[in-house]
């Protein structure tokens, strides 16, 4: 008769990617709630009618909510099956937040020019703070990723 293993191996890759989804969704929600709704500095797509700007914010909200829900369900599934690798999940969460913010700051703001952080002012300071915060989040994620990788080896 075979003995069942006392503990199942964790799933580091799935834990990481599930949390990346949650991080992306959370940061997109912070952006959409704070900058699009509360401060009303911009919409996801600013170069159309006001109604289209609101529609683009609604679509962003739907995608961010979907990312959070799917990621949370993946994390809950891993947790229930006792396969959640918490250090990897934390790394993924910060990598997702920082990755979304940097993508938004560089691709959406500068390359595609879908919107700026704020209009009617010199955007340099806003861009530096936005992308600097993204870099900090990414650095935290990389640090947590390296720690998770070392703890897996050790």
Secondary structure, DSSP 8 states (H G I E B T S, - for coil): -----SS----HHHHHHHHHHHHHHHHHHHIIIIIIIIS----SS-SS-HHHHHHHHHHHHHHHHHHHHHHHHHHHHHHHTT---HHHHHHHHHHHHHHHHHHIIIIIIIIS-S--S-SSS-THHHHHHHHHHHHHHHHHHHHHHHHHHHHHH-
